[in-house]
Each structure stands twice: as structure tokens, then as C-alpha cells.
Amino acid sequence: MRIDLALAALTLFSSAAAVATGQNAVISDEHELYKRRGGGGRGGRGGSSGGNNGNSGNSGSSRPASTRPDSNAGGRTSGGSGTQPSFGNGRYYGGGAAVPYTSGHRSPGRRPIVPILLLAPALLFWPGSWHHGAYIYEYEEEYTFFNETSNEEETLDVICGCARYSVCSCEENTDEDYLDDLIGDGDYNELDNSVVNVGERDGEKVLLINGTLQNGTTADSPATGSKRLMIENMGYWPAVAAVMAAVFLA
């Protein structure tokens, strides 16, 4: 009888471990799928030119992350704070970055961009107010999309800007889900003009992306998700321990 109970306990123990391992395997497979998909280019409706999205997950700054409301350090903290990423199924901020950083720092990713500082008088081509000036990140890739308003395909240079002394999210990103959320069907009247707009610089139309985030914004740390999974898996062990105790007390 004691042997039968021990076998039952070992079976339950193995099942619990298998479930926990299975959950980790699913997460690992999803991560691999994400890496294989990459950014990629696409033509036509809502498309872009080719290239990798280049989101490396770096903060773009050596300063420690801070959730203080006046901090412009960006980076990652447990649980994240401030403005939440809402583009590309909640993976990216408006400027294209997955992890915010200090405005004026080089953008993260495989194609880091060194910004230039423009003061307010030089930003007249950009609708809106830039009281302290802005750091301008000029993307290497143009964006090609179908303009619903003009009923034709357009290819525009892209400029991302972040207000001086702020948290920034500018990063060249060609992820399809991100671009769908940013540009949509190309109808100008449906664009979120607080993030994306069309302007004219030197006689040429340009796509303008405002990557400014509120100070105190940080991305969620990957460790947070790992800890959450570990806690969920720990829920199996009390049941296993109870069975083992019953076996040896019988």
C-alpha cells in the first residue's frame, strides 16, 4: 500500500514538473517565433521599405532607470511606469522603441541614430509647440504606404522628434503591427496627430513622428514576467507536498 501511494506521489510530482516545463517551452517557442518574424519590409497598403526593426531592448542610456515623475532616464523597471506602450500589440511606444531612453541620446537598436538639436525657431515645419527645442532623429528608411486621402501610394522620409529634457521613444522600426497602428489605412483624418503627422521641410513632404513620452516613463522589466511564471508554477508544489506527507504518514 505504501509503495502504491509512493508511486502515485511520484506520478503527481512528474505531472506537475511536466506542466511547469511545458509552460516554459511554450514561452520559449513564442520567443523564437518572434525572432524569426523580425521587422521585414512590405509594399503597398500600410507598408514600408525593407529592413530589420532593430529593437535591441537597450535603453540607450547608461543612467539608471527611475520612476520618479521628473526623471527622463527611461530604461526598465519592475512593472514599468508612466506612458504605456500601445503600438504593435502593446510592444512599442509611439516613436517605435520598445524601451524608452533619455532624449538626446543615441537611439538604441541595430541602426543607432545620433540626433541633432533644433531650437524652436528651426521647428516651424513641425506642427505643435517645442518650447525648449527638440532632438531630431532622421530615419534611414523611408515609409511607403497607401494614402487613403489622396488615393495613391506615397513614400515619405521619416523624422522622429523628442522634446528636450524628456523621455524619448524614437527608434527606426519596420514591424508591420507597429506601422499598422501608427499609419492605419493612410487616412490623414484618422491619424493620431499627437504622435504622427505630415509636414513639409525644404519643399518636400515628410512623415513626422513625435516620440516624446512623459517623464518617469519606464518599460516593464523582463524579469517581472519570469517571476510571475515562477510564482504560478510554485502553486503545484503544495499539492505534491501534501501527497508525499500522506504517503509517509500512512
TILOLUM-666369 format. One record per atom (N, C-alpha, C): residue in three letters; x, y, z. Coordinates in steps of 0.1 Angstrom, whole numbers, padded with zeros to 4 digits, always signed. Each point is the difference from the previous one (the first is absolute). Layout:
<mitis>
ALAXYZ;...
</mitis>
This chain:
<mitis>
MET+0008-0012+0000;MET-0008+0012+0000;MET+0009+0013+0000;ARG+0010-0001+0008;ARG+0009+0012+0001;ARG+0007+0002-0013;ILE+0004-0011-0007;ILE+0006+0001-0013;ILE-0009+0006-0010;ASP-0013-0004+0000;ASP-0010+0005-0009;ASP-0001+0015+0002;LEU-0001+0005+0012;LEU-0001+0014+0003;LEU+0012+0007-0005;ALA+0012-0006+0002;ALA+0012+0007-0004;ALA+0000+0001-0015;LEU-0004-0010-0007;LEU-0001+0001-0015;LEU-0009+0011-0004;ALA-0012+0001+0007;ALA-0009+0010-0004;ALA+0006+0014+0003;ALA+0007+0001+0011;ALA+0006+0013+0003;ALA+0010+0004-0011;LEU+0009-0010-0004;LEU+0010+0003-0010;LEU-0007+0003-0013;THR-0011-0006-0003;THR-0007+0003-0013;THR-0005+0014+0000;LEU-0006+0005+0012;LEU-0005+0013+0001;LEU+0011+0010-0001;PHE+0011-0003+0007;PHE+0012+0008+0000;PHE+0005+0002-0015;SER+0001-0011-0007;SER+0004+0001-0014;SER-0009+0008-0009;SER-0013-0001+0003;SER-0010+0007-0008;SER+0001+0015+0002;ALA+0002+0003+0013;ALA+0002+0015+0003;ALA+0012+0006-0006;ALA+0011-0008+0000;ALA+0012+0005-0006;ALA-0001+0001-0015;ALA-0008-0010-0006;ALA-0002+0001-0014;ALA-0008+0012-0004;VAL-0010+0003+0008;VAL-0009+0012-0003;VAL+0009+0012+0000;ALA+0008+0002+0011;ALA+0009+0011+0001;ALA+0009+0001-0011;THR+0006-0011-0004;THR+0010+0000-0011;THR-0007+0003-0013;GLY-0012-0005-0002;GLY-0008+0003-0012;GLY-0003+0014-0002;GLN-0003+0007+0012;GLN-0003+0015-0001;GLN+0013+0007-0005;ASN+0011-0004+0006;ASN+0013+0007-0004;ASN+0002-0003-0015;ALA-0003-0012-0005;ALA+0003-0003-0014;ALA-0009+0008-0009;VAL-0013+0002+0004;VAL-0008+0009-0008;VAL+0005+0014-0001;ILE+0005+0005+0011;ILE+0005+0014+0000;ILE+0013+0000-0009;SER+0008-0010+0001;SER+0012-0001-0008;SER-0003+0000-0015;ASP-0010-0008-0004;ASP-0004-0001-0014;ASP-0005+0013-0005;GLU-0008+0007+0008;GLU-0006+0013-0004;GLU+0011+0010-0002;HIS+0011-0001+0009;HIS+0011+0010-0002;HIS+0007-0003-0012;GLU+0003-0013-0004;GLU+0007-0003-0012;GLU-0008+0004-0012;LEU-0014-0002+0000;LEU-0008+0005-0011;LEU+0001+0015-0002;TYR+0000+0007+0011;TYR+0001+0015-0001;TYR+0014+0003-0006;LYS+0010-0007+0004;LYS+0013+0004-0006;LYS+0001-0003-0015;ARG-0007-0011-0004;ARG+0001-0004-0014;ARG-0008+0010-0009;ARG-0011+0005+0006;ARG-0008+0009-0008;ARG+0007+0013-0003;GLY+0006+0005+0010;GLY+0008+0013-0002;GLY-0009+0011-0004;GLY+0006+0011-0006;GLY-0007+0011-0004;GLY-0005-0002-0014;GLY+0009-0001-0010;GLY-0003-0003-0013;GLY-0006+0012-0007;GLY+0001+0000-0013;GLY-0006+0011-0008;GLY-0013-0005-0007;ARG-0008+0009-0004;ARG-0012-0004-0007;ARG-0004+0012-0009;GLY-0006-0003-0011;GLY-0003+0011-0010;GLY-0015+0002+0001;GLY-0005+0010-0007;GLY-0014+0003-0001;GLY-0006+0005+0013;ARG-0012-0004+0002;ARG-0009+0005+0011;ARG+0006-0002+0013;GLY+0003+0012+0007;GLY+0005+0000+0013;GLY+0014-0005+0001;GLY+0007-0001-0011;GLY+0013-0007-0001;GLY+0012+0009+0004;SER+0011-0005-0002;SER+0012+0007+0003;SER+0011-0006-0009;SER+0011+0007-0001;SER+0012-0006-0007;SER+0006-0010+0009;GLY+0009-0008-0005;GLY+0005-0011+0007;GLY+0009+0004+0012;GLY+0006-0011+0006;GLY+0009+0003+0011;GLY-0005-0007+0013;ASN+0009-0001+0009;ASN-0003-0005+0013;ASN-0006+0011+0009;ASN-0008-0005+0010;ASN-0005+0011+0009;ASN+0011+0004+0010;GLY+0009-0008+0003;GLY+0012+0004+0007;GLY-0003+0003+0015;ASN-0011-0004+0006;ASN-0002+0003+0014;ASN+0008-0010+0008;SER+0010+0006+0007;SER+0009-0009+0007;SER-0004-0001+0015;GLY-0009+0008+0004;GLY-0003+0000+0014;GLY+0009+0008+0009;ASN+0010+0007-0006;ASN+0008+0008+0008;ASN-0007+0013+0003;SER+0004+0006+0011;SER-0006+0013+0004;SER+0006+0012-0007;GLY+0011-0002-0006;GLY+0007+0011-0007;GLY+0006+0010+0010;SER+0001-0004+0012;SER+0006+0009+0010;SER+0006-0008+0011;SER+0012+0005+0005;SER+0006-0008+0011;SER-0005+0005+0014;ARG-0009+0009+0000;ARG-0006+0005+0013;ARG-0010-0010+0005;PRO+0000-0002+0013;PRO-0010-0010+0005;PRO-0014+0005-0002;ALA-0009-0010-0002;ALA-0014+0003-0002;ALA-0006+0006+0012;SER-0010+0008-0001;SER-0006+0006+0012;SER-0015+0003-0004;THR-0009-0003+0010;THR-0014+0002-0002;THR-0004+0014+0006;ARG+0009+0008+0005;ARG-0003+0013+0005;ARG-0007+0008-0011;PRO-0010+0008+0003;PRO-0008+0007-0010;PRO+0009+0010-0008;ASP+0011+0005+0006;ASP+0008+0009-0007;ASP+0013-0006-0007;SER+0000-0013+0001;SER+0012-0007-0006;SER-0002-0002-0015;ASN+0011+0003-0008;ASN-0001-0003-0014;ASN+0010-0011-0004;ALA+0003-0009+0010;ALA+0010-0010-0003;ALA-0005-0011-0009;GLY-0013-0003+0001;GLY-0005-0011-0008;GLY+0005-0013+0006;GLY+0002-0010-0009;GLY+0005-0013+0004;GLY-0011-0009+0004;ARG+0003-0010+0008;ARG-0010-0010+0005;ARG+0000+0000+0015;THR-0012-0003+0005;THR-0002-0002+0015;THR-0011-0011+0001;SER-0001-0005+0012;SER-0009-0011+0003;SER-0014+0006-0002;GLY-0008-0006-0009;GLY-0014+0004-0002;GLY-0001+0012-0010;GLY+0011+0007-0003;GLY-0001+0012-0008;GLY-0007+0012+0007;SER+0000+0011-0007;SER-0007+0012+0006;SER-0002+0010-0011;GLY-0009+0010+0004;GLY-0003+0011-0010;GLY-0008-0005-0012;THR+0004+0006-0011;THR-0007-0003-0013;THR+0002-0015-0003;GLN-0011-0006-0004;GLN+0001-0015-0003;GLN+0001-0001-0015;PRO+0008-0010-0005;PRO+0001-0003-0014;PRO-0013-0004-0006;SER-0004+0005-0011;SER-0014-0003-0005;SER+0001-0003-0015;PHE+0011-0001-0006;PHE+0002-0002-0014;PHE+0005-0015-0002;GLY-0004-0006-0012;GLY+0005-0013-0002;GLY-0004-0010+0010;ASN-0013-0001+0003;ASN-0005-0009+0010;ASN+0006+0003+0014;GLY+0003+0013+0003;GLY+0005+0003+0013;GLY+0014-0002+0002;ARG+0008-0002-0011;ARG+0014-0003+0002;ARG+0009+0013-0002;TYR-0006+0010-0006;TYR+0008+0012-0004;TYR-0006+0013+0005;TYR+0008+0010+0002;TYR-0005+0013+0002;TYR-0002+0007-0013;GLY-0005+0012+0000;GLY-0003+0008-0012;GLY+0011+0002-0010;GLY+0012+0002+0006;GLY+0012+0002-0009;GLY+0006-0012-0006;GLY-0005-0012+0005;GLY+0005-0012-0006;GLY+0009-0009+0010;ALA+0004+0006+0011;ALA+0009-0007+0009;ALA-0008-0009+0010;ALA+0006-0011+0003;ALA-0006-0009+0010;ALA+0004+0005+0015;VAL+0011+0007+0001;VAL+0005+0004+0012;VAL+0004+0015-0001;PRO-0006+0009+0008;PRO+0003+0014-0001;PRO+0013+0004+0005;TYR+0005+0012-0003;TYR+0013+0004+0004;TYR+0000+0015+0001;THR+0011+0006+0004;THR+0001+0015+0001;THR+0001+0007-0013;SER-0009+0009-0002;SER+0001+0008-0012;SER+0013+0007-0002;GLY+0005-0001-0012;GLY+0014+0005-0003;GLY+0010-0011-0001;HIS-0003-0011+0006;HIS+0010-0012-0001;HIS-0002-0007-0014;ARG+0010-0007-0003;ARG-0001-0008-0013;ARG-0011-0010+0002;SER-0007-0002-0011;SER-0011-0010+0001;SER+0005-0014+0001;PRO-0007-0009+0006;PRO+0004-0014+0001;PRO-0002-0007-0013;GLY+0003-0013+0000;GLY-0003-0008-0012;GLY+0012-0002-0009;ARG-0002-0008-0010;ARG+0011-0003-0010;ARG+0004+0012-0008;ARG-0009+0010-0001;ARG+0003+0011-0008;ARG-0001+0013+0009;PRO+0010+0001+0009;PRO-0001+0012+0009;PRO+0001+0013-0007;ILE-0007+0009+0004;ILE-0001+0013-0006;ILE+0005+0011+0010;VAL+0010+0008-0005;VAL+0004+0011+0009;VAL-0008+0012-0004;PRO-0008+0005+0010;PRO-0009+0011-0003;PRO+0007+0014-0001;ILE-0007+0009-0005;ILE+0004+0014+0000;ILE-0010+0008+0007;LEU+0005+0010+0007;LEU-0009+0009+0008;LEU-0005+0012-0008;LEU-0013+0002-0002;LEU-0005+0012-0006;LEU-0008+0008+0010;LEU+0003+0013+0000;LEU-0008+0008+0009;LEU-0013+0004-0007;ALA-0009+0006+0008;ALA-0014+0003-0004;ALA-0001+0007-0014;PRO+0008+0010-0003;PRO-0001+0007-0013;PRO+0003-0009-0012;ALA+0008-0011+0002;ALA+0003-0009-0011;ALA-0010-0011-0001;LEU-0010+0000+0008;LEU-0010-0011+0000;LEU-0014+0005-0005;LEU+0000+0011-0008;LEU-0012+0005-0005;LEU-0007-0009-0010;PHE+0008-0009-0006;PHE-0006-0010-0009;PHE-0008-0011+0007;TRP+0001-0001+0013;TRP-0006-0010+0008;TRP-0012+0006+0008;PRO-0012-0004-0003;PRO-0012+0005+0007;PRO+0002-0003+0015;GLY-0004+0009+0008;GLY+0001-0002+0015;GLY+0010+0010+0006;SER+0001-0001+0013;SER+0009+0009+0008;SER+0012-0008+0005;TRP+0012+0006-0002;TRP+0012-0006+0005;TRP+0007+0011+0008;HIS-0004+0002+0012;HIS+0004+0012+0008;HIS+0015+0000+0002;HIS+0006-0012+0003;HIS+0014-0001+0003;HIS+0008-0006-0011;GLY-0006-0001-0012;GLY+0006-0006-0011;GLY-0002-0015+0000;ALA+0006-0007-0010;ALA-0002-0014-0001;ALA+0012-0007-0006;TYR+0002-0012+0004;TYR+0010-0008-0007;TYR-0006-0008-0012;ILE+0006+0001-0011;ILE-0005-0005-0012;ILE+0008-0013-0005;TYR-0008-0010-0002;TYR+0006-0013-0004;TYR-0005-0003-0014;GLU+0009+0001-0010;GLU-0004-0002-0014;GLU+0002-0015-0004;TYR-0011-0007-0003;TYR+0001-0014-0003;TYR+0006-0003-0013;GLU+0007-0010-0001;GLU+0007-0004-0013;GLU-0010-0005-0010;GLU-0010-0008+0004;GLU-0010-0005-0009;GLU-0011+0009-0002;GLU-0005+0001-0012;GLU-0013+0007-0003;GLU-0011-0009+0003;TYR-0012+0005+0003;TYR-0012-0007+0002;TYR-0009+0001-0013;THR-0004-0012-0005;THR-0009+0000-0012;THR-0013-0005+0005;PHE-0011+0007-0003;PHE-0013-0004+0004;PHE-0010+0005-0009;PHE-0012-0005+0000;PHE-0011+0004-0008;PHE-0007+0012+0007;ASN+0000+0011-0006;ASN-0007+0012+0005;ASN-0015+0000-0004;GLU-0008-0003+0010;GLU-0015-0001-0003;GLU-0005+0014-0004;THR+0005+0010+0006;THR-0005+0014-0003;THR+0003+0003-0015;SER+0012-0002-0005;SER+0003+0004-0014;SER-0002-0012-0009;ASN-0003-0012+0005;ASN-0003-0012-0008;ASN+0012-0004-0008;GLU+0011+0001+0005;GLU+0012-0004-0007;GLU+0011-0004+0010;GLU+0010-0008-0005;GLU+0011-0005+0009;GLU+0010+0012+0001;GLU+0005+0001+0012;GLU+0010+0011+0003;GLU+0012-0006+0007;THR+0011+0006-0003;THR+0013-0004+0007;THR+0005+0013+0006;LEU+0002+0000+0013;LEU+0004+0012+0007;LEU+0012-0002+0009;ASP+0009+0010+0001;ASP+0010+0000+0009;ASP-0006+0001+0014;VAL+0007-0006+0010;VAL-0006+0000+0014;VAL+0009+0007+0009;ILE-0005+0009+0008;ILE+0007+0006+0011;ILE-0007-0002+0013;CYS+0007-0004+0010;CYS-0006-0002+0013;CYS+0006+0011+0009;GLY-0008+0006+0009;GLY+0005+0010+0008;GLY-0004-0002+0015;CYS+0009+0004+0009;CYS-0003-0001+0014;CYS+0004+0013+0007;ALA-0009+0005+0008;ALA+0002+0012+0007;ALA+0012+0000+0008;ARG+0007+0011+0001;ARG+0012+0001+0008;ARG-0004-0003+0015;TYR+0009-0006+0007;TYR-0002-0003+0015;TYR-0011-0010+0002;SER-0003-0008-0010;SER-0011-0009+0002;SER+0004-0015-0001;VAL-0009-0009+0001;VAL+0003-0014-0003;VAL-0004-0002-0015;CYS+0008-0008-0007;CYS-0002-0001-0014;CYS-0002-0015-0004;SER-0008-0002-0011;SER-0002-0013-0005;SER+0003-0001-0015;CYS+0008+0009-0006;CYS+0003-0001-0014;CYS+0010-0011-0003;GLU-0005-0009-0008;GLU+0009-0011-0005;GLU-0006-0005-0013;GLU+0008-0001-0010;GLU-0004-0005-0014;GLU-0006-0014+0002;ASN-0012-0001-0004;ASN-0008-0013+0002;ASN-0008-0003-0012;THR+0002-0011-0007;THR-0008-0004-0011;THR-0009-0012+0003;ASP-0003-0002+0012;ASP-0009-0011+0004;ASP-0014+0003-0005;GLU-0006-0010-0007;GLU-0013+0002-0007;GLU-0011+0005+0010;ASP-0001-0007+0011;ASP-0011+0004+0010;ASP+0002+0014+0005;TYR+0013+0004+0002;TYR+0002+0013+0005;TYR-0004+0010-0011;LEU+0003-0002-0013;LEU-0003+0009-0010;LEU-0015+0001-0002;ASP-0007-0012+0001;ASP-0015+0000-0001;ASP-0006+0009+0010;ASP+0005+0000+0013;ASP-0006+0008+0010;ASP+0004+0015-0002;LEU+0012+0002-0005;LEU+0005+0014-0002;LEU-0007+0007-0012;ILE-0001-0007-0011;ILE-0005+0007-0012;ILE-0014-0005-0004;GLY-0004-0012+0004;GLY-0013-0005-0003;GLY-0002-0002-0015;ASP-0012+0005-0004;ASP-0003-0001-0015;ASP+0005+0012-0008;GLY+0008+0009+0007;GLY+0005+0011-0008;GLY-0009+0012-0001;ASP-0012-0001+0007;ASP-0009+0011+0000;ASP+0005+0011+0010;TYR+0003+0012-0005;TYR+0006+0010+0009;TYR-0009+0004+0011;ASN-0013+0000-0003;ASN-0010+0004+0011;ASN-0001-0010+0011;GLU+0006-0012-0002;GLU-0001-0010+0011;GLU+0014-0001+0007;LEU+0010+0007-0004;LEU+0013-0001+0007;LEU-0001+0007+0014;ASP+0007-0006+0009;ASP+0001+0006+0013;ASP+0011+0010-0001;ASN-0004+0013-0002;ASN+0009+0011-0003;ASN+0009+0004+0012;SER-0003-0006+0012;SER+0009+0002+0011;SER+0012-0008-0001;VAL+0000-0010-0009;VAL+0011-0009-0002;VAL+0006+0001-0014;VAL-0009+0000-0010;VAL+0005+0000-0014;VAL-0008+0011-0008;ASN+0008+0006-0009;ASN-0005+0011-0008;ASN+0007+0001-0013;VAL-0004+0008-0009;VAL+0007+0002-0013;VAL+0003+0015+0000;GLY+0012+0003-0003;GLY+0005+0014-0001;GLY+0008+0002-0013;GLU+0005+0011-0002;GLU+0008+0003-0012;GLU+0013+0007+0005;ARG+0011-0006-0005;ARG+0013+0006+0003;ARG+0008+0001-0013;ASP+0005+0012-0002;ASP+0008+0002-0012;ASP-0008-0003-0013;GLY-0013+0002+0001;GLY-0008-0002-0012;GLY-0005-0014-0002;GLU+0004-0009+0009;GLU-0003-0014-0001;GLU-0009-0005+0012;LYS-0010-0008-0003;LYS-0008-0006+0010;LYS+0007-0010+0008;VAL-0001+0001+0013;VAL+0006-0010+0009;VAL-0010-0005+0010;LEU+0003-0012+0005;LEU-0008-0006+0010;LEU+0006+0003+0013;LEU-0007+0006+0009;LEU+0005+0005+0013;LEU-0006-0009+0011;ILE+0009-0006+0008;ILE-0004-0008+0012;ILE+0005+0007+0013;ASN-0009+0002+0009;ASN+0003+0006+0013;ASN+0003-0012+0009;GLY+0013-0002+0004;GLY+0003-0011+0009;GLY+0001+0004+0014;THR-0004+0013+0004;THR+0001+0005+0013;THR-0010-0008+0010;LEU+0006-0004+0011;LEU-0008-0007+0010;LEU+0001+0008+0013;GLN-0010-0002+0009;GLN+0000+0008+0012;GLN+0011-0005+0009;ASN+0006+0010+0007;ASN+0011-0004+0009;ASN-0004-0010+0010;GLY+0009-0008+0004;GLY-0004-0011+0010;GLY-0004-0013-0007;THR+0000+0000-0014;THR-0004-0012-0007;THR+0012-0010-0001;THR-0003-0012+0004;THR+0009-0011-0002;THR-0008-0012-0005;ALA+0008-0009-0007;ALA-0006-0013-0005;ALA+0000-0010+0011;ASP-0009-0010-0002;ASP-0001-0011+0010;ASP+0013-0009-0002;SER+0006-0004+0011;SER+0011-0008+0000;SER-0003-0015-0004;PRO+0007-0007-0008;PRO-0003-0013-0004;PRO+0000-0009+0012;ALA+0008+0003+0011;ALA+0000-0008+0012;ALA-0013-0001+0007;THR-0008+0010-0002;THR-0014+0001+0006;THR-0008-0012-0005;GLY+0000-0002-0013;GLY-0007-0012-0006;GLY+0005-0013+0005;SER+0013-0001+0001;SER+0007-0013+0005;SER-0004-0003+0014;LYS+0000+0010+0008;LYS-0004-0002+0014;LYS-0015-0004+0001;ARG-0008+0006-0008;ARG-0014-0003+0000;ARG-0002-0015-0004;LEU+0007-0004-0010;LEU-0001-0014-0004;LEU+0005-0010+0011;MET+0010+0004+0007;MET+0006-0008+0011;MET-0010-0002+0011;ILE-0007+0011+0003;ILE-0010+0000+0011;ILE-0012-0009-0004;GLU-0004+0001-0013;GLU-0011-0009-0004;GLU+0004-0014+0000;ASN+0012-0003-0004;ASN+0005-0014+0001;ASN+0001-0005+0014;MET+0003+0009+0009;MET+0001-0004+0014;MET-0013-0005+0006;GLY-0011+0003-0007;GLY-0013-0004+0005;GLY-0002-0015+0000;TYR+0008-0007-0008;TYR-0001-0015-0001;TYR+0006-0007+0012;TRP+0010+0006+0006;TRP+0008-0007+0010;TRP-0007-0002+0013;PRO-0009+0008+0005;PRO-0007-0003+0012;PRO-0008-0013-0002;ALA-0006-0002-0011;ALA-0008-0013-0003;ALA+0009-0012+0001;VAL+0012+0002-0007;VAL+0010-0011+0000;VAL+0004-0003+0015;ALA+0003+0010+0007;ALA+0005-0002+0014;ALA-0011-0006+0008;ALA-0012+0003-0002;ALA-0011-0006+0008;ALA-0001-0015-0003;VAL+0001-0004-0012;VAL+0000-0014-0004;VAL+0012-0008+0006;MET+0011+0006-0001;MET+0012-0006+0006;MET-0001-0002+0015;ALA-0006+0010+0007;ALA-0002-0001+0014;ALA-0009-0011+0003;ALA-0011-0001-0008;ALA-0010-0011+0003;ALA+0006-0014-0002;VAL+0010-0001-0010;VAL+0006-0013-0002;VAL+0009-0004+0012;PHE+0008+0009+0005;PHE+0009-0004+0011;PHE-0007+0000+0014;LEU-0012+0006+0001;LEU-0007-0001+0013;LEU-0009-0011+0000;ALA-0003-0007-0011;ALA-0010-0011-0001;ALA+0006-0012+0007;
</mitis>
